[in-house]
Amino acid sequence: MDDLNATIDLLPKRALARAQGPLYRQLADILREPITSGAFPVGGELPKEAVIAERFGVSLITVRQALRDLEADGLIKKRSAKPAVVTSAAPPVTLSWTFKNFADMAAFTKDASLKIKSYKKESSPLLQRHFGLSKDEQGYCLRSILGVGKQKKAQITTYFPPDIGSQLKKEDFNDVLIFRAVQRRLNIRMAVAHCTIRAEIADAVVAADLGVAEGSAILAVEMMYQSSDQRNVEFSIARHPADMFSITYDAPNDLA
């Protein structure tokens, strides 16, 4: 057995179970441990994808998704027709987000904190558009900043219709996931979040909140949260420094 394939022996030999969560995440966690411990050294190659797939009884698609997650974390570099190479055992804080469900939102906010700037009644075209308010009718707006340590991940602006917002107070937002705080406080379960992503330019307020230059690129992620009865409950805009953020998703080829 060559040295490259011999590295597979540094990994446990077992089948993965769907009952324990997405297979690619389980595999990514298994591969992450020897990378961060140095067993797979920086500059060294991982086992071939086919060897990993055989070891854990998973498909090549599962292996490639796990490797994409590790690459997004800054641990490896995938290469065409070659095994992935380890690039770091201790990467800096990553702002990559693999978003497919609410659990991914929770994963994105791991080790983060939410700083509340204000919570008050406001008038806004966004309240009119998303909650059917009249021009002069006020809803509620929460302004906050999401960060990890001294690093700022996002400036977040969140809107609520009057009947929802009036039941909430500033101190109720004690969870980095605002929708989860609303669920707990009002016993409203969010069934789905509709996501829209757009590019923006940082104005003076956004630049100050995120510590970036005014006029720099910003990635804005708009989320409309709906309850199980399809009511619009919360509309949130998270603005991220564009050069520190990426989104990963699967795009199956459904063309003939």
VOPAGU-2260 file (C-alpha; in pm, 1 decimal, decimal comma):
REM VOPAGU-2260
SITE   aa  ch    i         X         Y         Z
SITE  MET   A    0       0,0       0,0       0,0
SITE  ASP   A    1     142,5     342,7     -90,9
SITE  ASP   A    2     188,7     618,7     167,6
SITE  LEU   A    3    -114,7     809,8      41,2
SITE  ASN   A    4    -355,0     521,5      88,6
SITE  ALA   A    5    -184,6     430,7     418,0
SITE  THR   A    6    -322,1     753,4     566,8
SITE  ILE   A    7    -667,4     596,5     555,3
SITE  ASP   A    8    -558,0     383,0     851,9
SITE  LEU   A    9    -552,8     700,3    1062,6
SITE  LEU   A   10    -931,6     708,1    1031,7
SITE  PRO   A   11   -1177,3     478,5    1211,5
SITE  LYS   A   12   -1324,8     197,9    1006,5
SITE  ARG   A   13   -1700,8     204,6    1046,0
SITE  ALA   A   14   -2020,5     264,1     856,0
SITE  LEU   A   15   -2203,5     592,3     905,0
SITE  ALA   A   16   -2570,2     596,8    1010,7
SITE  ARG   A   17   -2827,6     842,4     877,3
SITE  ALA   A   18   -2999,0     840,6    1216,2
SITE  GLN   A   19   -2701,5    1036,8    1349,5
SITE  GLY   A   20   -2746,5    1322,5    1101,4
SITE  PRO   A   21   -2637,2    1403,9     745,9
SITE  LEU   A   22   -2367,8    1159,0     634,4
SITE  TYR   A   23   -2144,0    1426,6     485,1
SITE  ARG   A   24   -2136,6    1615,9     813,8
SITE  GLN   A   25   -2044,0    1302,8    1006,7
SITE  LEU   A   26   -1767,4    1234,6     756,8
SITE  ALA   A   27   -1642,1    1593,9     767,2
SITE  ASP   A   28   -1616,0    1571,4    1147,2
SITE  ILE   A   29   -1420,4    1245,5    1122,8
SITE  LEU   A   30   -1177,9    1392,7     868,8
SITE  ARG   A   31   -1144,4    1718,8    1061,5
SITE  GLU   A   32   -1000,6    1553,6    1374,5
SITE  PRO   A   33    -672,3    1420,3    1225,5
SITE  ILE   A   34    -626,8    1747,0    1035,8
SITE  THR   A   35    -655,9    1966,0    1345,5
SITE  SER   A   36    -446,5    1724,4    1552,0
SITE  GLY   A   37    -166,7    1724,0    1292,4
SITE  ALA   A   38    -196,7    1354,0    1207,4
SITE  PHE   A   39    -266,9    1474,6     853,1
SITE  PRO   A   40       8,5    1739,8     827,0
SITE  VAL   A   41     -17,4    2071,6     646,7
SITE  GLY   A   42      95,8    2016,3     289,3
SITE  GLY   A   43       9,0    1648,8     303,7
SITE  GLU   A   44    -257,9    1482,6      94,6
SITE  LEU   A   45    -576,1    1321,9     218,3
SITE  PRO   A   46    -664,7     970,2     103,2
SITE  LYS   A   47    -824,7     947,1    -238,7
SITE  GLU   A   48   -1197,2    1012,0    -253,3
SITE  ALA   A   49   -1272,5     655,3    -362,0
SITE  VAL   A   50   -1069,6     516,8     -71,4
SITE  ILE   A   51   -1257,5     734,6     177,0
SITE  ALA   A   52   -1590,9     633,1      25,4
SITE  GLU   A   53   -1505,5     264,1      57,7
SITE  ARG   A   54   -1379,3     307,6     413,1
SITE  PHE   A   55   -1705,1     454,5     537,8
SITE  GLY   A   56   -1953,4     290,6     302,5
SITE  VAL   A   57   -2073,9     616,8     147,1
SITE  SER   A   58   -2103,5     755,7    -203,6
SITE  LEU   A   59   -1849,3     977,7    -376,5
SITE  ILE   A   60   -2109,1    1256,5    -362,9
SITE  THR   A   61   -2109,0    1233,5      17,3
SITE  VAL   A   62   -1728,0    1241,2      26,7
SITE  ARG   A   63   -1712,9    1544,3    -201,8
SITE  GLN   A   64   -1967,6    1735,0       7,7
SITE  ALA   A   65   -1765,9    1661,4     321,7
SITE  LEU   A   66   -1449,8    1784,2     149,5
SITE  ARG   A   67   -1629,6    2099,8      35,6
SITE  ASP   A   68   -1719,1    2171,3     398,5
SITE  LEU   A   69   -1356,7    2123,8     507,3
SITE  GLU   A   70   -1241,8    2350,1     225,3
SITE  ALA   A   71   -1492,9    2614,3     331,8
SITE  ASP   A   72   -1346,9    2588,5     682,9
SITE  GLY   A   73   -1003,2    2666,3     540,6
SITE  LEU   A   74    -857,3    2325,7     632,5
SITE  ILE   A   75    -799,5    2175,4     287,8
SITE  LYS   A   76    -776,0    2259,7     -80,9
SITE  LYS   A   77    -964,4    2038,9    -326,0
SITE  ARG   A   78    -787,8    1964,2    -654,8
SITE  SER   A   79    -917,6    1835,6    -984,5
SITE  ALA   A   80    -833,4    1466,0   -1038,0
SITE  LYS   A   81    -600,0    1472,1    -735,5
SITE  PRO   A   82    -645,5    1409,6    -361,5
SITE  ALA   A   83    -722,2    1715,0    -149,3
SITE  VAL   A   84    -425,0    1871,8      27,8
SITE  VAL   A   85    -421,2    1999,0     387,8
SITE  THR   A   86    -374,3    2376,5     401,6
SITE  SER   A   87    -416,8    2451,1     773,2
SITE  ALA   A   88    -458,3    2272,3    1103,7
SITE  ALA   A   89    -590,7    2580,3    1283,4
SITE  PRO   A   90    -768,0    2813,9    1039,2
SITE  PRO   A   91    -892,7    3158,2    1137,6
SITE  VAL   A   92   -1259,9    3211,9    1215,6
SITE  THR   A   93   -1451,0    3116,8     904,0
SITE  LEU   A   94   -1759,3    3295,9     781,3
SITE  SER   A   95   -1857,3    3034,4     528,0
SITE  TRP   A   96   -2215,5    2916,2     552,6
SITE  THR   A   97   -2360,3    2597,2     410,7
SITE  PHE   A   98   -2729,2    2683,9     425,2
SITE  LYS   A   99   -2998,1    2424,0     367,6
SITE  ASN   A  100   -3213,1    2430,5     680,2
SITE  PHE   A  101   -3260,3    2591,8    1020,8
SITE  ALA   A  102   -2991,0    2369,0    1172,0
SITE  ASP   A  103   -2739,8    2529,5     933,8
SITE  MET   A  104   -2838,6    2871,5    1067,9
SITE  ALA   A  105   -2762,6    2749,5    1418,1
SITE  ALA   A  106   -2426,5    2613,9    1301,7
SITE  PHE   A  107   -2338,4    2949,3    1144,5
SITE  THR   A  108   -2392,3    3129,0    1477,1
SITE  LYS   A  109   -2180,6    2887,4    1680,7
SITE  ASP   A  110   -1957,2    3079,6    1927,5
SITE  ALA   A  111   -2121,9    3405,7    1816,4
SITE  SER   A  112   -2284,6    3677,4    2025,6
SITE  LEU   A  113   -2560,4    3924,3    1941,6
SITE  LYS   A  114   -2523,9    4288,3    2042,4
SITE  ILE   A  115   -2858,8    4467,3    2049,1
SITE  LYS   A  116   -2839,2    4829,4    1929,6
SITE  SER   A  117   -3207,6    4922,8    1951,4
SITE  TYR   A  118   -3565,3    4794,8    1945,5
SITE  LYS   A  119   -3843,2    5041,6    1870,8
SITE  LYS   A  120   -4146,0    5128,5    1656,4
SITE  GLU   A  121   -4066,9    5253,4    1306,1
SITE  SER   A  122   -4225,5    5322,7     969,6
SITE  SER   A  123   -4061,4    5162,3     667,8
SITE  PRO   A  124   -4145,4    5067,1     308,8
SITE  LEU   A  125   -4026,1    4717,7     403,8
SITE  LEU   A  126   -4300,2    4692,7     665,7
SITE  GLN   A  127   -4552,9    4799,2     404,2
SITE  ARG   A  128   -4422,7    4549,9     148,4
SITE  HIS   A  129   -4385,9    4242,6     366,0
SITE  PHE   A  130   -4659,3    4287,4     628,1
SITE  GLY   A  131   -4923,3    4487,0     438,9
SITE  LEU   A  132   -4898,1    4797,9     657,9
SITE  SER   A  133   -5018,8    5136,2     536,2
SITE  LYS   A  134   -4772,2    5417,6     463,1
SITE  ASP   A  135   -4808,1    5580,9     804,8
SITE  GLU   A  136   -4854,0    5261,0    1007,1
SITE  GLN   A  137   -4563,7    5161,6    1229,3
SITE  GLY   A  138   -4422,1    4819,1    1296,9
SITE  TYR   A  139   -4125,1    4722,5    1509,7
SITE  CYS   A  140   -3756,3    4714,4    1419,8
SITE  LEU   A  141   -3467,5    4541,1    1597,1
SITE  ARG   A  142   -3115,1    4650,4    1508,1
SITE  SER   A  143   -2824,5    4431,0    1614,0
SITE  ILE   A  144   -2472,2    4315,2    1530,6
SITE  LEU   A  145   -2359,7    3951,5    1519,0
SITE  GLY   A  146   -1995,9    3886,7    1602,9
SITE  VAL   A  147   -1740,1    3628,5    1712,7
SITE  GLY   A  148   -1492,8    3780,5    1953,9
SITE  LYS   A  149   -1380,9    4108,5    1798,3
SITE  GLN   A  150   -1477,8    3994,9    1448,8
SITE  LYS   A  151   -1810,0    4125,5    1319,7
SITE  LYS   A  152   -2006,5    3878,3    1110,4
SITE  ALA   A  153   -2316,6    4075,1    1026,3
SITE  GLN   A  154   -2524,6    4385,1    1079,2
SITE  ILE   A  155   -2881,8    4260,5    1125,0
SITE  THR   A  156   -3202,5    4459,7    1084,5
SITE  THR   A  157   -3520,4    4272,4    1177,6
SITE  TYR   A  158   -3880,9    4385,7    1125,8
SITE  PHE   A  159   -4201,2    4264,2    1293,8
SITE  PRO   A  160   -4568,9    4351,1    1228,9
SITE  PRO   A  161   -4734,2    4557,5    1504,1
SITE  ASP   A  162   -4920,9    4275,5    1681,5
SITE  ILE   A  163   -4609,0    4058,3    1696,6
SITE  GLY   A  164   -4363,1    4333,8    1780,9
SITE  SER   A  165   -4578,4    4478,2    2060,0
SITE  GLN   A  166   -4548,3    4148,2    2248,7
SITE  LEU   A  167   -4167,6    4161,3    2245,3
SITE  LYS   A  168   -3922,1    4363,3    2451,6
SITE  LYS   A  169   -3553,6    4432,9    2396,0
SITE  GLU   A  170   -3453,1    4186,5    2668,9
SITE  ASP   A  171   -3645,8    3905,9    2495,1
SITE  PHE   A  172   -3378,7    3887,6    2224,5
SITE  ASN   A  173   -3138,7    3676,9    2428,8
SITE  ASP   A  174   -3055,7    3426,1    2153,6
SITE  VAL   A  175   -2815,2    3481,2    1863,4
SITE  LEU   A  176   -3089,3    3334,3    1643,4
SITE  ILE   A  177   -3357,4    3600,8    1659,7
SITE  PHE   A  178   -3630,1    3377,0    1514,4
SITE  ARG   A  179   -3562,2    3121,8    1788,3
SITE  ALA   A  180   -3603,5    3386,5    2057,5
SITE  VAL   A  181   -3937,2    3484,3    1901,1
SITE  GLN   A  182   -4048,7    3120,7    1891,9
SITE  ARG   A  183   -3971,0    3074,1    2261,0
SITE  ARG   A  184   -4126,2    3401,1    2373,9
SITE  LEU   A  185   -4448,1    3384,9    2170,9
SITE  ASN   A  186   -4480,3    3009,6    2112,1
SITE  ILE   A  187   -4492,0    3063,9    1735,8
SITE  ARG   A  188   -4310,0    2797,5    1538,9
SITE  MET   A  189   -4140,1    2915,1    1221,5
SITE  ALA   A  190   -4209,3    2663,7     944,6
SITE  VAL   A  191   -3993,9    2804,7     665,1
SITE  ALA   A  192   -3752,7    3086,4     585,2
SITE  HIS   A  193   -3751,3    3233,6     235,2
SITE  CYS   A  194   -3401,1    3354,1     149,8
SITE  THR   A  195   -3296,3    3623,7     -97,5
SITE  ILE   A  196   -2931,2    3717,8    -151,1
SITE  ARG   A  197   -2817,3    4041,2    -307,7
SITE  ALA   A  198   -2506,4    4255,3    -342,4
SITE  GLU   A  199   -2495,5    4600,2    -182,6
SITE  ILE   A  200   -2253,6    4883,3    -115,6
SITE  ALA   A  201   -2182,3    4975,9     246,1
SITE  ASP   A  202   -2325,1    5311,1     349,7
SITE  ALA   A  203   -2184,2    5505,6     645,2
SITE  VAL   A  204   -2394,8    5320,8     906,2
SITE  VAL   A  205   -2319,4    4971,9     773,1
SITE  ALA   A  206   -1950,5    5057,3     736,6
SITE  ALA   A  207   -1932,2    5172,0    1098,7
SITE  ASP   A  208   -2122,0    4867,7    1230,0
SITE  LEU   A  209   -1904,8    4616,9    1041,2
SITE  GLY   A  210   -1574,0    4799,7    1060,7
SITE  VAL   A  211   -1534,0    4817,6     682,5
SITE  ALA   A  212   -1472,3    5104,7     443,6
SITE  GLU   A  213   -1772,2    5302,0     323,7
SITE  GLY   A  214   -1850,6    5197,8     -33,6
SITE  SER   A  215   -1708,6    4846,4       7,9
SITE  ALA   A  216   -1895,7    4538,4    -111,9
SITE  ILE   A  217   -2160,6    4390,3     115,0
SITE  LEU   A  218   -2352,7    4064,1      82,7
SITE  ALA   A  219   -2710,4    4111,3     205,7
SITE  VAL   A  220   -2911,6    3803,3     303,4
SITE  GLU   A  221   -3284,7    3869,6     338,8
SITE  MET   A  222   -3490,7    3615,9     533,4
SITE  MET   A  223   -3869,1    3609,9     550,8
SITE  TYR   A  224   -3980,8    3375,4     828,5
SITE  GLN   A  225   -4328,2    3225,8     800,8
SITE  SER   A  226   -4526,6    3036,8    1060,5
SITE  SER   A  227   -4697,8    2703,7     996,2
SITE  ASP   A  228   -5014,0    2890,0     886,7
SITE  GLN   A  229   -4802,6    3074,6     623,6
SITE  ARG   A  230   -4816,8    3407,1     803,0
SITE  ASN   A  231   -4521,5    3646,8     765,5
SITE  VAL   A  232   -4385,9    3680,1    1120,4
SITE  GLU   A  233   -4035,6    3823,6    1086,6
SITE  PHE   A  234   -3833,6    3985,9     808,3
SITE  SER   A  235   -3459,5    4008,8     862,3
SITE  ILE   A  236   -3172,3    4157,1     661,6
SITE  ALA   A  237   -2821,7    4040,8     753,2
SITE  ARG   A  238   -2545,6    4242,1     588,7
SITE  HIS   A  239   -2203,6    4072,7     573,7
SITE  PRO   A  240   -1859,8    4188,5     454,9
SITE  ALA   A  241   -1855,1    4030,9     107,1
SITE  ASP   A  242   -1489,5    3926,4     117,7
SITE  MET   A  243   -1542,8    3725,5     437,0
SITE  PHE   A  244   -1854,1    3530,2     345,0
SITE  SER   A  245   -1955,9    3253,1     108,7
SITE  ILE   A  246   -2253,2    3024,8      60,9
SITE  THR   A  247   -2222,9    2660,3     -42,0
SITE  TYR   A  248   -2506,4    2452,8    -185,6
SITE  ASP   A  249   -2564,5    2150,3    -406,0
SITE  ALA   A  250   -2679,4    2210,8    -766,0
SITE  PRO   A  251   -2779,2    1878,0    -921,6
SITE  ASN   A  252   -2775,8    1858,1   -1300,1
SITE  ASP   A  253   -3137,8    1809,9   -1404,3
SITE  LEU   A  254   -3085,2    1897,2   -1769,4
SITE  ALA   A  255   -3120,9    1628,3   -2030,9
